[in-house]
C-alpha cells in the first residue's frame, strides 16, 4: 500500500470519486444519470470523462439494433 504524504490526502477522495464515476459510465449507466449522481452537469461530465465515454460505439450499436429488432421496445427480449 502506498504511503500518502499530507499533500496527497486531498487527491485520495477525488481519485475514489473519479473511479466511481468512471465505473458507472463503463457499466452502461445513462450519462445523464451519472451526471446527476455525481452532481455534475452533462457538459462537465462530457468534458472530464470524454475518454471513458468514447469507445462504446459497438455496445451502443448493439443496443440500437436490439431495440429495432424488438419493434422499438428495448425491454423486449431479442427475437
PDB file of N, CA, C and O in Angstrom:
ATOM      1  N   UNK A   1       0.847  -1.168   0.000  1.00  0.00           N
ATOM      2  CA  UNK A   1       0.000   0.000   0.000  1.00  0.00           C
ATOM      3  C   UNK A   1       0.897   1.236   0.000  1.00  0.00           C
ATOM      4  O   UNK A   1       1.826   1.319   0.803  1.00  0.00           O
ATOM      5  N   UNK A   2       0.633   2.201  -0.890  1.00  0.00           N
ATOM      6  CA  UNK A   2       1.488   3.378  -0.950  1.00  0.00           C
ATOM      7  C   UNK A   2       1.331   4.254   0.287  1.00  0.00           C
ATOM      8  O   UNK A   2       0.254   4.355   0.875  1.00  0.00           O
ATOM      9  N   UNK A   3       2.414   4.868   0.650  1.00  0.00           N
ATOM     10  CA  UNK A   3       2.402   5.806   1.770  1.00  0.00           C
ATOM     11  C   UNK A   3       1.939   7.152   1.239  1.00  0.00           C
ATOM     12  O   UNK A   3       2.452   7.634   0.229  1.00  0.00           O
ATOM     13  N   UNK A   4       0.980   7.758   1.909  1.00  0.00           N
ATOM     14  CA  UNK A   4       0.443   9.042   1.484  1.00  0.00           C
ATOM     15  C   UNK A   4       1.125  10.166   2.226  1.00  0.00           C
ATOM     16  O   UNK A   4       1.273  10.122   3.447  1.00  0.00           O
ATOM     17  N   UNK A   5       1.534  11.159   1.494  1.00  0.00           N
ATOM     18  CA  UNK A   5       2.083  12.363   2.109  1.00  0.00           C
ATOM     19  C   UNK A   5       0.926  13.302   2.389  1.00  0.00           C
ATOM     20  O   UNK A   5      -0.118  13.203   1.744  1.00  0.00           O
ATOM     21  N   UNK A   6       1.087  14.201   3.327  1.00  0.00           N
ATOM     22  CA  UNK A   6      -0.004  15.084   3.708  1.00  0.00           C
ATOM     23  C   UNK A   6      -0.544  15.876   2.527  1.00  0.00           C
ATOM     24  O   UNK A   6      -1.734  16.192   2.514  1.00  0.00           O
ATOM     25  N   UNK A   7       0.264  16.207   1.550  1.00  0.00           N
ATOM     26  CA  UNK A   7      -0.192  16.957   0.391  1.00  0.00           C
ATOM     27  C   UNK A   7      -1.046  16.128  -0.558  1.00  0.00           C
ATOM     28  O   UNK A   7      -1.735  16.685  -1.413  1.00  0.00           O
ATOM     29  N   UNK A   8      -1.013  14.812  -0.421  1.00  0.00           N
ATOM     30  CA  UNK A   8      -1.755  13.932  -1.323  1.00  0.00           C
ATOM     31  C   UNK A   8      -3.100  13.488  -0.757  1.00  0.00           C
ATOM     32  O   UNK A   8      -3.863  12.817  -1.451  1.00  0.00           O
ATOM     33  N   UNK A   9      -3.401  13.844   0.472  1.00  0.00           N
ATOM     34  CA  UNK A   9      -4.644  13.374   1.089  1.00  0.00           C
ATOM     35  C   UNK A   9      -5.877  13.857   0.335  1.00  0.00           C
ATOM     36  O   UNK A   9      -6.863  13.127   0.236  1.00  0.00           O
ATOM     37  N   UNK A  10      -5.838  15.063  -0.193  1.00  0.00           N
ATOM     38  CA  UNK A  10      -7.000  15.584  -0.926  1.00  0.00           C
ATOM     39  C   UNK A  10      -7.201  14.826  -2.228  1.00  0.00           C
ATOM     40  O   UNK A  10      -8.321  14.761  -2.736  1.00  0.00           O
ATOM     41  N   UNK A  11      -6.137  14.251  -2.777  1.00  0.00           N
ATOM     42  CA  UNK A  11      -6.243  13.521  -4.032  1.00  0.00           C
ATOM     43  C   UNK A  11      -6.964  12.188  -3.853  1.00  0.00           C
ATOM     44  O   UNK A  11      -7.597  11.703  -4.790  1.00  0.00           O
ATOM     45  N   UNK A  12      -6.879  11.595  -2.681  1.00  0.00           N
ATOM     46  CA  UNK A  12      -7.470  10.270  -2.476  1.00  0.00           C
ATOM     47  C   UNK A  12      -8.990  10.293  -2.634  1.00  0.00           C
ATOM     48  O   UNK A  12      -9.510   9.501  -3.419  1.00  0.00           O
ATOM     49  N   UNK A  13      -9.733  11.156  -1.933  1.00  0.00           N
ATOM     50  CA  UNK A  13     -11.186  11.166  -2.143  1.00  0.00           C
ATOM     51  C   UNK A  13     -11.548  11.484  -3.591  1.00  0.00           C
ATOM     52  O   UNK A  13     -12.489  10.907  -4.136  1.00  0.00           O
ATOM     53  N   UNK A  14     -10.803  12.401  -4.216  1.00  0.00           N
ATOM     54  CA  UNK A  14     -11.090  12.723  -5.612  1.00  0.00           C
ATOM     55  C   UNK A  14     -10.842  11.506  -6.491  1.00  0.00           C
ATOM     56  O   UNK A  14     -11.632  11.231  -7.393  1.00  0.00           O
ATOM     57  N   UNK A  15      -9.769  10.779  -6.249  1.00  0.00           N
ATOM     58  CA  UNK A  15      -9.465   9.591  -7.047  1.00  0.00           C
ATOM     59  C   UNK A  15     -10.549   8.532  -6.883  1.00  0.00           C
ATOM     60  O   UNK A  15     -10.948   7.890  -7.854  1.00  0.00           O
ATOM     61  N   UNK A  16     -11.022   8.351  -5.656  1.00  0.00           N
ATOM     62  CA  UNK A  16     -12.091   7.386  -5.418  1.00  0.00           C
ATOM     63  C   UNK A  16     -13.377   7.817  -6.114  1.00  0.00           C
ATOM     64  O   UNK A  16     -14.089   6.992  -6.686  1.00  0.00           O
ATOM     65  N   UNK A  17     -13.665   9.107  -6.061  1.00  0.00           N
ATOM     66  CA  UNK A  17     -14.863   9.634  -6.721  1.00  0.00           C
ATOM     67  C   UNK A  17     -14.741   9.451  -8.227  1.00  0.00           C
ATOM     68  O   UNK A  17     -15.689   9.024  -8.886  1.00  0.00           O
ATOM     69  N   UNK A  18     -13.571   9.776  -8.770  1.00  0.00           N
ATOM     70  CA  UNK A  18     -13.337   9.621 -10.203  1.00  0.00           C
ATOM     71  C   UNK A  18     -13.488   8.153 -10.609  1.00  0.00           C
ATOM     72  O   UNK A  18     -14.078   7.848 -11.646  1.00  0.00           O
ATOM     73  N   UNK A  19     -12.961   7.264  -9.801  1.00  0.00           N
ATOM     74  CA  UNK A  19     -13.073   5.831 -10.095  1.00  0.00           C
ATOM     75  C   UNK A  19     -14.534   5.390 -10.069  1.00  0.00           C
ATOM     76  O   UNK A  19     -14.962   4.598 -10.909  1.00  0.00           O
ATOM     77  N   UNK A  20     -15.294   5.899  -9.112  1.00  0.00           N
ATOM     78  CA  UNK A  20     -16.708   5.545  -9.029  1.00  0.00           C
ATOM     79  C   UNK A  20     -17.487   6.033 -10.235  1.00  0.00           C
ATOM     80  O   UNK A  20     -18.271   5.285 -10.819  1.00  0.00           O
ATOM     81  N   UNK A  21     -17.273   7.285 -10.610  1.00  0.00           N
ATOM     82  CA  UNK A  21     -17.976   7.838 -11.775  1.00  0.00           C
ATOM     83  C   UNK A  21     -17.562   7.082 -13.033  1.00  0.00           C
ATOM     84  O   UNK A  21     -18.401   6.793 -13.886  1.00  0.00           O
ATOM     85  N   UNK A  22     -16.282   6.762 -13.154  1.00  0.00           N
ATOM     86  CA  UNK A  22     -15.796   6.005 -14.310  1.00  0.00           C
ATOM     87  C   UNK A  22     -16.452   4.626 -14.376  1.00  0.00           C
ATOM     88  O   UNK A  22     -16.831   4.162 -15.451  1.00  0.00           O
ATOM     89  N   UNK A  23     -16.581   3.979 -13.223  1.00  0.00           N
ATOM     90  CA  UNK A  23     -17.226   2.662 -13.172  1.00  0.00           C
ATOM     91  C   UNK A  23     -18.676   2.747 -13.612  1.00  0.00           C
ATOM     92  O   UNK A  23     -19.147   1.897 -14.367  1.00  0.00           O
ATOM     93  N   UNK A  24     -19.389   3.766 -13.145  1.00  0.00           N
ATOM     94  CA  UNK A  24     -20.797   3.925 -13.542  1.00  0.00           C
ATOM     95  C   UNK A  24     -20.906   4.067 -15.051  1.00  0.00           C
ATOM     96  O   UNK A  24     -21.757   3.443 -15.684  1.00  0.00           O
ATOM     97  N   UNK A  25     -20.035   4.893 -15.622  1.00  0.00           N
ATOM     98  CA  UNK A  25     -20.077   5.121 -17.076  1.00  0.00           C
ATOM     99  C   UNK A  25     -19.790   3.823 -17.820  1.00  0.00           C
ATOM    100  O   UNK A  25     -20.532   3.450 -18.728  1.00  0.00           O
ATOM    101  N   UNK A  26     -18.712   3.130 -17.438  1.00  0.00           N
ATOM    102  CA  UNK A  26     -18.339   1.900 -18.139  1.00  0.00           C
ATOM    103  C   UNK A  26     -19.358   0.782 -17.906  1.00  0.00           C
ATOM    104  O   UNK A  26     -19.434  -0.157 -18.698  1.00  0.00           O
ATOM    105  N   UNK A  27     -20.131   0.874 -16.838  1.00  0.00           N
ATOM    106  CA  UNK A  27     -21.160  -0.132 -16.563  1.00  0.00           C
ATOM    107  C   UNK A  27     -22.399   0.075 -17.410  1.00  0.00           C
ATOM    108  O   UNK A  27     -23.303  -0.760 -17.417  1.00  0.00           O
ATOM    109  N   UNK A  28     -22.440   1.195 -18.128  1.00  0.00           N
ATOM    110  CA  UNK A  28     -23.566   1.440 -19.014  1.00  0.00           C
ATOM    111  C   UNK A  28     -24.655   2.308 -18.425  1.00  0.00           C
ATOM    112  O   UNK A  28     -25.730   2.432 -19.011  1.00  0.00           O
ATOM    113  N   UNK A  29     -24.398   2.911 -17.276  1.00  0.00           N
ATOM    114  CA  UNK A  29     -25.392   3.816 -16.697  1.00  0.00           C
ATOM    115  C   UNK A  29     -25.534   5.026 -17.619  1.00  0.00           C
ATOM    116  O   UNK A  29     -24.544   5.551 -18.128  1.00  0.00           O
ATOM    117  N   UNK A  30     -26.752   5.453 -17.822  1.00  0.00           N
ATOM    118  CA  UNK A  30     -27.023   6.602 -18.681  1.00  0.00           C
ATOM    119  C   UNK A  30     -26.201   7.801 -18.213  1.00  0.00           C
ATOM    120  O   UNK A  30     -26.215   8.129 -17.027  1.00  0.00           O
ATOM    121  N   UNK A  31     -25.479   8.466 -19.134  1.00  0.00           N
ATOM    122  CA  UNK A  31     -24.647   9.606 -18.733  1.00  0.00           C
ATOM    123  C   UNK A  31     -25.405  10.701 -17.985  1.00  0.00           C
ATOM    124  O   UNK A  31     -24.834  11.344 -17.104  1.00  0.00           O
ATOM    125  N   UNK A  32     -26.663  10.926 -18.311  1.00  0.00           N
ATOM    126  CA  UNK A  32     -27.450  11.921 -17.578  1.00  0.00           C
ATOM    127  C   UNK A  32     -27.625  11.499 -16.118  1.00  0.00           C
ATOM    128  O   UNK A  32     -27.577  12.338 -15.219  1.00  0.00           O
ATOM    129  N   UNK A  33     -27.826  10.210 -15.885  1.00  0.00           N
ATOM    130  CA  UNK A  33     -27.952   9.708 -14.516  1.00  0.00           C
ATOM    131  C   UNK A  33     -26.620   9.799 -13.779  1.00  0.00           C
ATOM    132  O   UNK A  33     -26.576  10.176 -12.608  1.00  0.00           O
ATOM    133  N   UNK A  34     -25.536   9.453 -14.470  1.00  0.00           N
ATOM    134  CA  UNK A  34     -24.209   9.554 -13.858  1.00  0.00           C
ATOM    135  C   UNK A  34     -23.944  10.995 -13.441  1.00  0.00           C
ATOM    136  O   UNK A  34     -23.493  11.253 -12.325  1.00  0.00           O
ATOM    137  N   UNK A  35     -24.227  11.934 -14.345  1.00  0.00           N
ATOM    138  CA  UNK A  35     -24.009  13.348 -14.050  1.00  0.00           C
ATOM    139  C   UNK A  35     -24.829  13.774 -12.837  1.00  0.00           C
ATOM    140  O   UNK A  35     -24.325  14.478 -11.962  1.00  0.00           O
ATOM    141  N   UNK A  36     -26.073  13.357 -12.783  1.00  0.00           N
ATOM    142  CA  UNK A  36     -26.937  13.725 -11.651  1.00  0.00           C
ATOM    143  C   UNK A  36     -26.398  13.148 -10.343  1.00  0.00           C
ATOM    144  O   UNK A  36     -26.337  13.853  -9.335  1.00  0.00           O
ATOM    145  N   UNK A  37     -26.010  11.884 -10.352  1.00  0.00           N
ATOM    146  CA  UNK A  37     -25.487  11.252  -9.135  1.00  0.00           C
ATOM    147  C   UNK A  37     -24.178  11.892  -8.698  1.00  0.00           C
ATOM    148  O   UNK A  37     -23.905  12.003  -7.503  1.00  0.00           O
ATOM    149  N   UNK A  38     -23.370  12.312  -9.664  1.00  0.00           N
ATOM    150  CA  UNK A  38     -22.070  12.908  -9.339  1.00  0.00           C
ATOM    151  C   UNK A  38     -22.178  14.391  -9.004  1.00  0.00           C
ATOM    152  O   UNK A  38     -21.217  14.994  -8.524  1.00  0.00           O
ATOM    153  N   UNK A  39     -23.340  14.978  -9.255  1.00  0.00           N
ATOM    154  CA  UNK A  39     -23.509  16.396  -9.003  1.00  0.00           C
ATOM    155  C   UNK A  39     -22.911  17.261 -10.095  1.00  0.00           C
ATOM    156  O   UNK A  39     -22.567  18.422  -9.872  1.00  0.00           O
ATOM    157  N   UNK A  40     -22.790  16.674 -11.286  1.00  0.00           N
ATOM    158  CA  UNK A  40     -22.246  17.385 -12.441  1.00  0.00           C
ATOM    159  C   UNK A  40     -23.371  17.780 -13.381  1.00  0.00           C
ATOM    160  O   UNK A  40     -24.474  17.236 -13.329  1.00  0.00           O
ATOM    161  N   UNK A  41     -23.066  18.732 -14.233  1.00  0.00           N
ATOM    162  CA  UNK A  41     -23.923  18.949 -15.395  1.00  0.00           C
ATOM    163  C   UNK A  41     -23.456  17.955 -16.456  1.00  0.00           C
ATOM    164  O   UNK A  41     -22.371  17.383 -16.350  1.00  0.00           O
ATOM    165  N   UNK A  42     -24.278  17.758 -17.469  1.00  0.00           N
ATOM    166  CA  UNK A  42     -23.874  16.879 -18.570  1.00  0.00           C
ATOM    167  C   UNK A  42     -22.605  17.415 -19.231  1.00  0.00           C
ATOM    168  O   UNK A  42     -21.721  16.642 -19.598  1.00  0.00           O
ATOM    169  N   UNK A  43     -22.514  18.741 -19.384  1.00  0.00           N
ATOM    170  CA  UNK A  43     -21.336  19.350 -20.022  1.00  0.00           C
ATOM    171  C   UNK A  43     -20.066  19.030 -19.242  1.00  0.00           C
ATOM    172  O   UNK A  43     -19.038  18.711 -19.839  1.00  0.00           O
ATOM    173  N   UNK A  44     -20.126  19.113 -17.924  1.00  0.00           N
ATOM    174  CA  UNK A  44     -18.954  18.804 -17.098  1.00  0.00           C
ATOM    175  C   UNK A  44     -18.607  17.327 -17.218  1.00  0.00           C
ATOM    176  O   UNK A  44     -17.436  16.969 -17.337  1.00  0.00           O
ATOM    177  N   UNK A  45     -19.618  16.476 -17.185  1.00  0.00           N
ATOM    178  CA  UNK A  45     -19.365  15.044 -17.313  1.00  0.00           C
ATOM    179  C   UNK A  45     -18.646  14.749 -18.621  1.00  0.00           C
ATOM    180  O   UNK A  45     -17.650  14.026 -18.625  1.00  0.00           O
ATOM    181  N   UNK A  46     -19.133  15.297 -19.729  1.00  0.00           N
ATOM    182  CA  UNK A  46     -18.505  15.040 -21.019  1.00  0.00           C
ATOM    183  C   UNK A  46     -17.106  15.652 -21.102  1.00  0.00           C
ATOM    184  O   UNK A  46     -16.223  15.081 -21.742  1.00  0.00           O
ATOM    185  N   UNK A  47     -16.897  16.790 -20.472  1.00  0.00           N
ATOM    186  CA  UNK A  47     -15.578  17.427 -20.535  1.00  0.00           C
ATOM    187  C   UNK A  47     -14.536  16.599 -19.796  1.00  0.00           C
ATOM    188  O   UNK A  47     -13.428  16.414 -20.299  1.00  0.00           O
ATOM    189  N   UNK A  48     -14.873  16.101 -18.613  1.00  0.00           N
ATOM    190  CA  UNK A  48     -13.885  15.405 -17.794  1.00  0.00           C
ATOM    191  C   UNK A  48     -13.834  13.895 -18.025  1.00  0.00           C
ATOM    192  O   UNK A  48     -12.839  13.254 -17.686  1.00  0.00           O
ATOM    193  N   UNK A  49     -14.878  13.330 -18.591  1.00  0.00           N
ATOM    194  CA  UNK A  49     -14.917  11.878 -18.758  1.00  0.00           C
ATOM    195  C   UNK A  49     -15.070  11.477 -20.224  1.00  0.00           C
ATOM    196  O   UNK A  49     -15.510  10.366 -20.518  1.00  0.00           O
ATOM    197  N   UNK A  50     -14.713  12.367 -21.139  1.00  0.00           N
ATOM    198  CA  UNK A  50     -14.887  12.099 -22.570  1.00  0.00           C
ATOM    199  C   UNK A  50     -14.140  10.847 -23.006  1.00  0.00           C
ATOM    200  O   UNK A  50     -14.648  10.089 -23.832  1.00  0.00           O
ATOM    201  N   UNK A  51     -12.957  10.616 -22.476  1.00  0.00           N
ATOM    202  CA  UNK A  51     -12.171   9.440 -22.865  1.00  0.00           C
ATOM    203  C   UNK A  51     -12.894   8.151 -22.496  1.00  0.00           C
ATOM    204  O   UNK A  51     -12.838   7.163 -23.228  1.00  0.00           O
ATOM    205  N   UNK A  52     -13.570   8.174 -21.359  1.00  0.00           N
ATOM    206  CA  UNK A  52     -14.284   6.981 -20.916  1.00  0.00           C
ATOM    207  C   UNK A  52     -15.557   6.793 -21.731  1.00  0.00           C
ATOM    208  O   UNK A  52     -15.943   5.666 -22.039  1.00  0.00           O
ATOM    209  N   UNK A  53     -16.206   7.898 -22.077  1.00  0.00           N
ATOM    210  CA  UNK A  53     -17.452   7.821 -22.836  1.00  0.00           C
ATOM    211  C   UNK A  53     -17.222   7.349 -24.266  1.00  0.00           C
ATOM    212  O   UNK A  53     -18.110   6.751 -24.874  1.00  0.00           O
ATOM    213  N   UNK A  54     -16.032   7.613 -24.808  1.00  0.00           N
ATOM    214  CA  UNK A  54     -15.714   7.151 -26.158  1.00  0.00           C
ATOM    215  C   UNK A  54     -15.447   5.652 -26.122  1.00  0.00           C
ATOM    216  O   UNK A  54     -15.110   5.094 -25.078  1.00  0.00           O
ATOM    217  N   UNK A  55     -15.600   5.021 -27.255  1.00  0.00           N
ATOM    218  CA  UNK A  55     -15.271   3.611 -27.342  1.00  0.00           C
ATOM    219  C   UNK A  55     -16.441   2.681 -27.098  1.00  0.00           C
ATOM    220  O   UNK A  55     -16.283   1.463 -27.181  1.00  0.00           O
ATOM    221  N   UNK A  56     -17.595   3.215 -26.803  1.00  0.00           N
ATOM    222  CA  UNK A  56     -18.752   2.371 -26.562  1.00  0.00           C
ATOM    223  C   UNK A  56     -19.650   2.242 -27.774  1.00  0.00           C
ATOM    224  O   UNK A  56     -20.810   1.846 -27.657  1.00  0.00           O
ATOM    225  N   UNK A  57     -19.109   2.581 -28.950  1.00  0.00           N
ATOM    226  CA  UNK A  57     -19.933   2.564 -30.154  1.00  0.00           C
ATOM    227  C   UNK A  57     -20.491   1.182 -30.457  1.00  0.00           C
ATOM    228  O   UNK A  57     -21.659   1.054 -30.825  1.00  0.00           O
ATOM    229  N   UNK A  58     -19.677   0.150 -30.307  1.00  0.00           N
ATOM    230  CA  UNK A  58     -20.154  -1.199 -30.610  1.00  0.00           C
ATOM    231  C   UNK A  58     -21.296  -1.589 -29.670  1.00  0.00           C
ATOM    232  O   UNK A  58     -22.299  -2.156 -30.103  1.00  0.00           O
ATOM    233  N   UNK A  59     -21.137  -1.284 -28.402  1.00  0.00           N
ATOM    234  CA  UNK A  59     -22.191  -1.589 -27.435  1.00  0.00           C
ATOM    235  C   UNK A  59     -23.449  -0.784 -27.752  1.00  0.00           C
ATOM    236  O   UNK A  59     -24.560  -1.313 -27.727  1.00  0.00           O
ATOM    237  N   UNK A  60     -23.261   0.507 -28.052  1.00  0.00           N
ATOM    238  CA  UNK A  60     -24.409   1.355 -28.393  1.00  0.00           C
ATOM    239  C   UNK A  60     -25.118   0.841 -29.624  1.00  0.00           C
ATOM    240  O   UNK A  60     -26.348   0.784 -29.660  1.00  0.00           O
ATOM    241  N   UNK A  61     -24.354   0.466 -30.634  1.00  0.00           N
ATOM    242  CA  UNK A  61     -24.955  -0.052 -31.858  1.00  0.00           C
ATOM    243  C   UNK A  61     -25.725  -1.342 -31.611  1.00  0.00           C
ATOM    244  O   UNK A  61     -26.773  -1.562 -32.217  1.00  0.00           O
ATOM    245  N   UNK A  62     -25.216  -2.194 -30.731  1.00  0.00           N
ATOM    246  CA  UNK A  62     -25.945  -3.435 -30.439  1.00  0.00           C
ATOM    247  C   UNK A  62     -27.243  -3.142 -29.691  1.00  0.00           C
ATOM    248  O   UNK A  62     -28.251  -3.814 -29.910  1.00  0.00           O
ATOM    249  N   UNK A  63     -27.224  -2.131 -28.800  1.00  0.00           N
ATOM    250  CA  UNK A  63     -28.457  -1.745 -28.111  1.00  0.00           C
ATOM    251  C   UNK A  63     -29.488  -1.193 -29.094  1.00  0.00           C
ATOM    252  O   UNK A  63     -30.677  -1.499 -29.003  1.00  0.00           O
ATOM    253  N   UNK A  64     -29.018  -0.382 -30.026  1.00  0.00           N
ATOM    254  CA  UNK A  64     -29.919   0.180 -31.039  1.00  0.00           C
ATOM    255  C   UNK A  64     -30.489  -0.927 -31.906  1.00  0.00           C
ATOM    256  O   UNK A  64     -31.689  -0.944 -32.182  1.00  0.00           O
ATOM    257  N   UNK A  65     -29.643  -1.851 -32.340  1.00  0.00           N
ATOM    258  CA  UNK A  65     -30.102  -2.960 -33.178  1.00  0.00           C
ATOM    259  C   UNK A  65     -31.119  -3.816 -32.427  1.00  0.00           C
ATOM    260  O   UNK A  65     -32.121  -4.244 -32.998  1.00  0.00           O
ATOM    261  N   UNK A  66     -30.857  -4.062 -31.153  1.00  0.00           N
ATOM    262  CA  UNK A  66     -31.791  -4.863 -30.352  1.00  0.00           C
ATOM    263  C   UNK A  66     -33.138  -4.150 -30.229  1.00  0.00           C
ATOM    264  O   UNK A  66     -34.189  -4.783 -30.325  1.00  0.00           O
ATOM    265  N   UNK A  67     -33.106  -2.829 -30.018  1.00  0.00           N
ATOM    266  CA  UNK A  67     -34.358  -2.076 -29.911  1.00  0.00           C
ATOM    267  C   UNK A  67     -35.117  -2.091 -31.228  1.00  0.00           C
ATOM    268  O   UNK A  67     -36.342  -2.210 -31.240  1.00  0.00           O
ATOM    269  N   UNK A  68     -34.395  -1.972 -32.338  1.00  0.00           N
ATOM    270  CA  UNK A  68     -35.054  -2.015 -33.649  1.00  0.00           C
ATOM    271  C   UNK A  68     -35.654  -3.391 -33.917  1.00  0.00           C
ATOM    272  O   UNK A  68     -36.755  -3.497 -34.457  1.00  0.00           O
ATOM    273  N   UNK A  69     -34.933  -4.443 -33.540  1.00  0.00           N
ATOM    274  CA  UNK A  69     -35.445  -5.805 -33.719  1.00  0.00           C
ATOM    275  C   UNK A  69     -36.670  -6.063 -32.851  1.00  0.00           C
ATOM    276  O   UNK A  69     -37.512  -6.896 -33.187  1.00  0.00           O
ATOM    277  N   UNK A  70     -36.766  -5.350 -31.739  1.00  0.00           N
ATOM    278  CA  UNK A  70     -37.898  -5.547 -30.822  1.00  0.00           C
ATOM    279  C   UNK A  70     -39.037  -4.584 -31.128  1.00  0.00           C
ATOM    280  O   UNK A  70     -39.934  -4.402 -30.304  1.00  0.00           O
ATOM    281  N   UNK A  71     -39.008  -3.974 -32.295  1.00  0.00           N
ATOM    282  CA  UNK A  71     -40.074  -3.064 -32.676  1.00  0.00           C
ATOM    283  C   UNK A  71     -40.061  -1.771 -31.887  1.00  0.00           C
ATOM    284  O   UNK A  71     -41.117  -1.185 -31.649  1.00  0.00           O
ATOM    285  N   UNK A  72     -38.892  -1.313 -31.475  1.00  0.00           N
ATOM    286  CA  UNK A  72     -38.790  -0.075 -30.735  1.00  0.00           C
ATOM    287  C   UNK A  72     -38.924  -0.224 -29.241  1.00  0.00           C
ATOM    288  O   UNK A  72     -38.870   0.768 -28.514  1.00  0.00           O
ATOM    289  N   UNK A  73     -39.100  -1.447 -28.765  1.00  0.00           N
ATOM    290  CA  UNK A  73     -39.228  -1.701 -27.324  1.00  0.00           C
ATOM    291  C   UNK A  73     -37.923  -2.332 -26.832  1.00  0.00           C
ATOM    292  O   UNK A  73     -37.765  -3.548 -26.947  1.00  0.00           O
ATOM    293  N   UNK A  74     -36.976  -1.547 -26.283  1.00  0.00           N
ATOM    294  CA  UNK A  74     -35.694  -2.088 -25.861  1.00  0.00           C
ATOM    295  C   UNK A  74     -35.798  -3.066 -24.706  1.00  0.00           C
ATOM    296  O   UNK A  74     -34.839  -3.787 -24.429  1.00  0.00           O
ATOM    297  N   UNK A  75     -36.932  -3.112 -24.025  1.00  0.00           N
ATOM    298  CA  UNK A  75     -37.102  -4.040 -22.905  1.00  0.00           C
ATOM    299  C   UNK A  75     -37.515  -5.434 -23.387  1.00  0.00           C
ATOM    300  O   UNK A  75     -37.439  -6.404 -22.633  1.00  0.00           O
ATOM    301  N   UNK A  76     -37.950  -5.528 -24.638  1.00  0.00           N
ATOM    302  CA  UNK A  76     -38.372  -6.825 -25.159  1.00  0.00           C
ATOM    303  C   UNK A  76     -37.156  -7.714 -25.369  1.00  0.00           C
ATOM    304  O   UNK A  76     -36.089  -7.226 -25.741  1.00  0.00           O
ATOM    305  N   UNK A  77     -37.308  -9.029 -25.132  1.00  0.00           N
ATOM    306  CA  UNK A  77     -36.167  -9.935 -25.369  1.00  0.00           C
ATOM    307  C   UNK A  77     -35.869 -10.003 -26.864  1.00  0.00           C
ATOM    308  O   UNK A  77     -36.771  -9.856 -27.689  1.00  0.00           O
ATOM    309  N   UNK A  78     -34.594 -10.226 -27.214  1.00  0.00           N
ATOM    310  CA  UNK A  78     -34.245 -10.323 -28.623  1.00  0.00           C
ATOM    311  C   UNK A  78     -34.969 -11.472 -29.298  1.00  0.00           C
ATOM    312  O   UNK A  78     -35.202 -12.515 -28.686  1.00  0.00           O
ATOM    313  N   UNK A  79     -35.329 -11.279 -30.571  1.00  0.00           N
ATOM    314  CA  UNK A  79     -36.057 -12.330 -31.286  1.00  0.00           C
ATOM    315  C   UNK A  79     -35.116 -13.271 -31.989  1.00  0.00           C
ATOM    316  O   UNK A  79     -35.560 -14.216 -32.640  1.00  0.00           O
TER     317      UNK A  79
END
